[in-house]
């Protein structure tokens, strides 16, 4: 399934929220440098969906706040 995500890096309170449009807002405390925030978002989504990190694939938005992930369950 494809999941739209809005990533919030350098957050003091890491976590995941869902808005009214079913978009996940993922808050991570990693900086958006050298893909650190993307790795942290992938880890957070894997924990949220109770799956391995290898089952979370970033499809679009590697350098953007708005991302599209595919979750293989």
URGIZI-V658328 format. One record per residue. NEAR is the number of other C-alpha atoms within 8 Angstrom. Layout:
near = {NEAR/NEAR}
This chain:
near = {5/7/10/10/12/11/12/10/11/10/10/6/7/9/8/10/7/9/8/5/5/6/11/12/12/14/14/16/11/10/8/10/6/4/8/10/13/9/8/10/12/11/9/11/9/13/9/7/6/6/8/8/8/5/11/13/9/10/8/7/10/8/4/6/8/9/14/12/13/12/10/6/4}
